[in-house]
Amino acid sequence: MSLKSADALRARVTHILPPLLAWSARHWKWLTFLIWIVIAVAMVTTRWPAIHWLVLSDTDDNIRYVQVKDWLAGQGWYDLRQYRLDPPGGANIHWSRLVDIPIAGLILFFRAFVDQGLADRLACGIAPLIPLLLLMLSLGFIGRRLAGPHGWLLAALAPLAAQMGLGMYAPMRIDHHGWQLALAVTMLAGVIDTNRLRGGVMAGVSSALSIAIGMEMIVYLAAGGGLIALRWVFREGAERRMLPYALSLGGATSLCYLLFASYANREMVCDAISPIWVAVFGAASAGMVLLSLAPLRGWAVRLAAGMVVGGAVAAFFWLNWPQCLSPYQISPELERLWLANIREAKPITAQAQSLVVPLLAIPVAGLIGLIWALWDARRDAERLWAWATVGLMMLFSTALLFWQLRAGPAAQLLAIPPAAWAAHRLIGAIFTGTRRVRIAAGAGVALLAAIAFVYPLYPQAVKLYQDATGTKPKPWRPSAIARNDAIKKANGRCRTLPALEVLDQLPPATIFTMVDLGPRLIATTHHSALAGPYHRNGATILDIHHAYDGPADAFRGIAARHHATYLLVCPNFPEGTIYQSRSPRGFYADLMRGMIPNWLVPVTLNSGMTLPYQLYRIDYSAPGGKKIPQQR
């Protein structure tokens, strides 16, 4: 295309674009809804094999599915014990029913038209996409606030480039993390809303709903509340946001406690909505109400008053429940044997380069956009404060990556507003700037596009480099799983529905298996397991570790204490490699070497496939004997 033709095309687009943009700005919410429908249909279509085979790959998704089914089968609203983990007493699950509601509603809806199995699969496929709509609307709202009426589109679409964040909304990802992330972004939208009454209520209610779901995002919610209070200190009239925020936060948290706190969470527990958090947020809300109504003049006076109230609330919390300052209330032994081996509980510096580079791409783009946006808004106090608020939340979430990898999705999603703003400005410059500006803007758009696609393209680039040179790029910290194809294969095959449903040939029983395989086992069969990877399950998790690490003679006693009838082991399962490495002479390592005690009786199941696991009946009547090397 010649330069003259390009200029003519640009002129035509420039002529058509303004009315089209004006129309889209008026109807941005409905357009976001339509875009969400397109994305939802595309995701369900592309992930249909996972939906068909009920691929709930995360342990939390499997337990959530079982919890919903048990509720629909008659388990009480406030009874969240999972009775098929460590029966007969069951395991205490610290969640709430709030996230169960849309899943259960979809299951009941689809059961009116299709069989129960397909209804469950459809519900699990569609339910995670509901909070994606909330996320897109919240990001679009922030985009309009920071980039003007046309800034919603790129912000609403940007999650498609944040692959770790988007993964929380993929079909079958039915756990609560997607809801909590969306509510955190909604809270941020309320913090910077120009309508202070609406913004305060939005921030307070979304924070309370997130607390009702779980405590994972509490540091983000506390940061948002702190920014609202900080704005009150330095800005006259900001009490018009802080007062509705405080009232809605305190009131909604109390209401959510009454509606969603389980029987177990009526105790003084730290890891879920409980009387502790109702008291803490109630005290904080009351303090903010008093500050909002007090006739305080001057930022110094307000700062002093705010520090007194904040210090009083902090002292109230620390003097009564200091244990809640720890993210997990577990024993040092459980932390050493179990928690220290969970990848998402490790910092980003302990992760593989193939994960670190794509994960940090969006936050890096957000940081570049933030610096530009702060400079651009330097003469507009309101916009500057809004950008500072967004920037602090983004930097805070990125900094948390150096504590735990689980902060990754939040770091990506909270970096979207400045990154999308930068893209919006660059695209606008392409159509309105001089020739040099257009060239520079085009280069900037290309750079942002490269960042957006670094997640799917980076692994392919690594493979091409390896194929071309015959070497591997040096990783920051290589992943053990990534080095071992057998481990990856076992991790997938042992969780599959066709492999596990074969176990239903046996009468319902308690099966001793891996901690990470327990939730999948109870989700796909009628059997029970001992534990899942949940800290309230700590005593049973330790028993499993002791059983696999210790001698064979000790295993049978632990299994009997938990009423286990069978032992199921999956060779090369990731969790098993920990036992083998840590205790090379332990019971599990001996099993993997084919040293089978005579009280383990192999169980043969009828199947048209080679099963990826080994199943044994535990014979408690047999005397202890030598380990028998067996061909495998």
N, C-alpha and C positions, 0 to 999 in steps of 0.2 A: 504494500500500500504506500502511495506517495505521500509526501508531507502535506500537499494540498488536500488530498482526499481525507487524510487523518484530521486535518483542521476542520473540514466540512462535517465529518462525522461528529467531532467533538462539539461543533456549534449546534448540530441538530439535537444531540443528547442534552446539551445545556439548555436548549429551548423546551424540551419535553420534560426534563427532570423536575423543575420547580413545582408544577402542579401535582405531579405524581408523588413527590416527597411530602407536599402539604396534605394530600389525601391520606398517605400512610401515617403521617404524624397524628392525624385525628383518630385513626382506627388502629393504632399500634397494638392494643391489647388483643383485638380479634385477629389481627394478622399474626401475632405471636402464637395464638391458639391454633391457627391453621398450620403454621410452620411446625408446631409441636405435633400435630396430627400426622403430618408427612414424616417427620423424624420417627415417631412412634411406630408407624406402619413399616417403615424401612427397617427399624431395629428388630421388630417382631419377625419380619420376613427373613432377614439375614440370620437371625438366631433361632429359627424354627427347629433345627435339629436338637439344639439344647433344650428347647421347650418340650419337644416330643419325648426326649429321653429323661426328662426331669433332672437336668444337670444343675443341681444346687451345689456348686463347687465349694462354697465357703461353709465352715461349720455353723456359723451364725444363721445362715439362710436355712440350713436343714433344721435347726432347732426351732426357728420361727415357724417353719412349715408345720412341724409336729405340734407346736403350741396352738396354732390356729385350728388344726384338725381336732385336737383334744377339746378345745373350747366349743367347737361346733358339735362335738359328740356329747357335750354335757358337762364338761369341767367348769367349775365356778369362775365368774368374772375376776374375782380377786385371788383366786387360787392359781398361782403361777409355778407351783412345783412341777417338775418334770418327773413323773413317776416311773418312767421307763429308763431313767438313768439312776443306777445304783438302787434298784428296787429291794425291798418293798417301800422303804421310806421316801425314796426319790431324791432329786437334787433341786436345790433352791435356785431358781433363775431370777435375776435381779431386774428384769425388764418390766414394761407396762403393756397394757392392752391397746394403747393408742394406735400403734402401727399395725396391730392385728385387724383393726376395723376395716380398712379398705380391702385387705386381702380376703377376709371372710365375706365381705359384701360381694366381691367379684365372684368368689366360689359359689355363693348361693345364687347369684344371677345366672351364671353359666350352667349350673345344675338344672335350671329350668328348661334348657335346650339341648344339652349334651350329657353324656354319661359322666359319672363322678370323676373318673380318672382324667378325662380330657378337661373337665371344668377346673380341676385343681391345677393342671398344667397351664391353661389359659390365664388363670388368675395370677399364678406366679410369674408368667411372662409379662403381663400388663401392669401389675401393681407397682413395680419400681419406676414406671414411666410417669406416674401421677405426680410425685414430687419434682420430677424434671420440669413439668409445666410451671410449678411454683418458682423453681430456680430461674427459668428463662424469663418469667414475668418480673422477678425481682431484679435480675441483671438488666433487663430492658428499662426498668424504672430508674435504676442508677445511671444507665447510659443517657437517658433523657435529662436527668438532673445535671450531669457533668458535661455533656457534649451538645446539649440542645435537643429540640424536638425530634431531630432525625438521628440521634445517637443510639436509639434502641436496637436497631437491627443487628449490627455487628456484635453488640454486647450479648444479645439473646442467642446468637448463633455460635458465639465463641466457645461454649462448653464442648462443641464437637471437636475442637482441637486439644482440649485438656483431657487426654485419654485416661489418666488415673482418676480424675474427678468424674468423667463421664462413666467410668466403669461402675461407679456406685449406683447408676441408674439403668444398667443393662438389664434386659429381661432375665428373670430368675434371681436377680440380686434383691431379694425381698426383705433383707434385714433393715435396720433402722438408720443406717449411716446416711443414706440418700436424703431422708427427711431432715436429719439434723443439719446437714450441710446446706440444704435449701433454706431452712429456717435461720441459719446464721447469716446468710446473704440477705434474707428478708429483714432481719434485725439491722444489718448495716444500711439497708435502704431507708429504714425508719430513722436512723441516727442522722442521716444527711437530708431528709425530706424538708423542703422549704415550708410545707404546711406542718407547723410544729405540733399541733394537736394530733393530727393523723399520724405523724412520724413517731410521736411518743407512744401512742397506743400500739402502732405496728411493731415497734421495737420491744415493748413490754410483753405483748401477747406472744410474739414469736419466740422470745426468750423463755417464757413459761412453758410453752408447748415443747420446746427442745429439752427443757429440764424434765418434763414429764416423761419423755421418751428415754432419756439416759443422761449421764453426767459427762459424757465424753467431750462435749463442746463447752463446758462450763468456763474454761479460761477465756474463750472467745467472747462468750456472753458477758463475762465480768469486764473484759476490755471494752466492749461496747457501752456498758453502763458507766464505766469510768470516763469514757470520752464525752458522754452526755453531761456528766457532772463537771468535767473540765470546761466544757463550753459554757455552762452556767456560771462558772467562776469568772470568765473573761468576757462574757457577752451579756449586756443588759437585755432582758426580755427572754433569755433562754430558759427561764423557769416555765415558760409556756409549753416547752417540750418535756422538761424534767418532771413536772407534776403529773401529767397523764401517763408518762412512762412509769413512774413509781407506783401510781395507783393501779395501773393495769398489770404490772409485774407482780406486785404483792397479791392482788385479788385473783389473777389467773393462776398463779402458782398454788395458792390455797385451794382453789376450785379443782385444779388438776390433781392435787393430792387426794381430795375426797373422791374423785371419779376414777383415778387410775392406780393409786398406790395399792400394791398387793398386800395380802396379809403379812407376809414376811417384811415388807417395806414399811409397815406400821411401827417397826422397831427402830432404834436409833442407829441406822445404818448410813454409811457415807457414800455408797456407790449407786444410789438411786434416789428418786424423790421420796423423802421421809420427813418425820418431824424435825430433824436437824435442819434440812434445807428450807422447810417452811418457816422455821424460826429465823434463820439467817437472812433469807430474802425478805421476810416480813420486817425484820429490824432495819435492813438496808432501805427498804421502801419507805418505812415510817420516817427514817432520818432524812431521806430526800424530799418527802412531803413537807416536813418542818422547814427544811432549808428553802424550799420553793416559796413557802408562805411568809417566811421571815423578812422583815423590811431591812435587808442588808444592802448597803451602798458601797461601791468601790470593790475592785477585784481583790485587794489585799484582805479586806474584811471577809469577803466570801470564801477566799482560799483558806483563811484561818478557821472559819466555821466548818467548812467542808472537811478539813483535816481532823478537827475534833470529832465530828460525827463519824467519819470513816474510821478513825482510830478506835472509837467506841465499839463500832460494829465488828471490827477486826479483833479487838480484845474479847468481846463476847463470844466470838467464834473460837478463838484460840484457847480461852480458859475452859470452855465447856467441851469442845470436841477437837483437841489437837491432832488426834489420829487421822482426821479427815484431810489434813494437809498432805498426806501421802497418797499418791495416785492409786496404790493397791494396798489393801490391808492383808498381807500374806506373810508367811514365815520366811526367814532368810533362806531356809533349806528349799522351800518351794520356789523362791525367786532364783536360786542358783541352779536347781535341777530343771525347772520348767520354763519360767518366764524369760530367763537369759537366752533361751534357744528360739524364741519367737521372733521372726524376722521383723515384723512391723513394730515390735517394741524396741528395736535397736535404732541408733541414729543413722542418718544418711551417710555418714562417713564409714559405716560398716557394710554398705551395700555395694553391689556390683556396678561397674561403670555403665553397663548397658541399661541399668535402671536409673542411675543418677542423672545422666545427660538428658534424656527425654523429660524426666520429671522437672528439672530445673529450667527447662526452656521457657515455659510460660512465665514463671516468676522473674526470669531475667528480662523478658520482653516487658513485663509489667513494671519492673524497676526503671527501665529506659523511658517508658511512657510516663511514669510518675514524675521523674525529674523534669521532663519536658512540660508536663501539665502544671507542675508547681511554678515553673518559670513563666508559663503563659498566664497564670492566674495571679501573679505577684501583686497586681494593682487592684484586684477585686477581693476584698476581705472575705466575703461570704463563700465565693468559689474556692479561695485559698484554704479556708477552714475545712470545707467539704473534701478537698483533695488531701489535706493533711490527715483527716479522719480515715479516709480510704487507704492512704499510704501506710499509716501506722498499723492498721489491721492487716494489710498485706505483709509488711515487714515482720510483724509479730508471728503470723502464721508460718512464714518462711523460716524464721529463726527456730521455731519449734521442731523443724526437720532435724536439727542437730541434737534434739532430745530423742524423738521417736519418728520413725518413718510413717506412722499412722497419720501424721499431720500433712502428708503429701496431697491428698485430694483438696483439703481446705486451702493449702498454699497455692495450688493451681487456680481454684475457682475465685479466690479473693484477689488474685492478680489479674483477673480478666478486665475489670473496669478500666485501669490505666492502659493496658495493652489494646483494648478495643477502642479507647479514645484516640490513641496514637494512630491506629489504622484508619479511623474515621477522618481524622485531620489529613492524613496522607492522601486518602482517596479523594477528599474534597479538593486538595491542592492540585491533583491531576486534572480536574475539570476547570479550575478557576485560576490557576497560577500561570506565571510566565513560563516560557519554554524551559528555562533552567530549573525553575521550581518544579515543573512537571517531571523532568528527568530525575531530579533528586527524590521527589515523592514516589516515582515508580520504583526506584532502587529501594526505598524504604519499605514499600509494599512487598516487594520481592523478598526482602529480609524477614519481614513478619510472616510471610507465607512459608518461608523455609523453617522458621521456628515452629509454626503451627503444625507442619508435617514432619517434624523431627522425630516424633514418637513412632509413627509407623515406618519411616524410612531409615532410621538409624540402625536397626538390626540388619536390614538388607545391605546397608553400606558396610557394616562390619563384615558380613558374609562375603561381599564382593572383594573387600580388601584381603580377607583370608584366602579366598580362592586365587586371587591374582598374585599374592606374595608367598603363599604357603605358610604364613605365620598368622598369629592372632595378635590384635592390638593388646597392649598391656593393660589389664583391668586395674581399676582403683582397688577393689577388693573382690576377688573372684567368688562367685556363688558356688557352693558345693553341689547344689542341685543342677546348675547349668553345666557343670563339668561331667555329669554322669547321666547319660541317656537312659540307663536302666532305672534310675531313681525317678526320672520324669515319667517314664512309661508306667511304672508301678503306681505312682501317685495318681495317675489318671485311671488306669484299668481297675484298681481295687475299689474305686468309688462308683463305678458304673452301675446303672440300674439292672441291666441284664445279668451281671455277675452276682450282685447282692440278692436279687429277688429269688435266686435259686435256693437261698437259705430257708425260704418259707416252706420247703419240703419237710422241715423239722418242726415239731411242736414248739410253741412259744417258749423261749428260755432266755436266761441271762448269759450273754456271750462276753468273755473277757477279750478285749481287743485294744488297739491303740487309743490313746486319748483323742487324737484328731480324727479317728475313724468312727468313734462312738456315735456322734450326731448323725452321720450319714447312714449308719446301720439302722438306727431306730426310725429314720425317715423313709427308708425304702423296704423295710421288712416288718414283721410282727414281733421281732425279738427285742430284748432290752440289752443295754450296755452298761458299763460301769460309770463312765465319766465323759464329759466334754471339756474343752479348753476354757473353763470359766473359773475365776478365782474363788467363788463361793464353793466350788467343787474341790477345794484345795486338798483336803484330807484324802479324798479318793484318788486324786491325781498323784499325790505322793505315794500312795499304796501301789499304784500301777508302776511308777518309776522304781520303787523298791523291788517289786516283783520281777521286773525285767532285768534290773541291775544285779540283783542278788543271786544266790545259788538256787538250783532247781527245787531243793527241798523246801525252801522258804516260799516259793511261788504257790504251792498247793495250799498252804495255810492261808495266804492272803486271798486266793480265789475262793476258798470255802467261806471266809468271813463275809464275802460279798455275794454268796449264793450263785457263783458262776457255774454253769453246766458245761460250756464249751470254751475252747481257746481258738481264736482266729488270728492268724498272723499273715502279714502280706510281705513277702520278701522284697527287699529294696525300698520299702515304704520310707519316706523321708524321716519320720519320727524314729523308726527303727535304727537308722544309721547313727542316731545320737546314742542309743543304748550300746550298740556295737563298739563305737569309738570310746565311750566313757568307761564301759565295763567289758573288756574283751573276754573275760572269763565268766561273765554273768550268764543267767538263764537264757536271755534272748540271743546273745551271741552264740551260745552253744546250739540253740535251735537252728540258727542260720548255717551252722557247720554240719547239721544233720545229726546232732547228738540228742536223740529223743528219749525222754524218760519212759519207763515201761508203764507209767500210769497215764500217759497220753495216748488215747486210742484214735488212730486216724478215722475220719468220717468221710465216706464216699457219697457224693450227691449225683443224681442223674442230671446230666447237662449235655447239650450239644456243642459245648465249647470247652476249651481248656481254662479252668478257673485260675485266676491270678493269685489266689490266696490258698493257705493251708488251714484245714479245720480239724480240730481234735476234740474228742470228748474227754473230760477230766474224770478219771476213775478214782474216786476218793477211797474206795475199798481196797485198792491194790497196795501192796507194801512198797515202800520206797526201794528203788533198785538202781542198778548202774544205767548210765546213759547208753543207749544203743545206737551206734553209727548206722545210718540208713542211707540207701541210695536215693537220690532226689533228682 
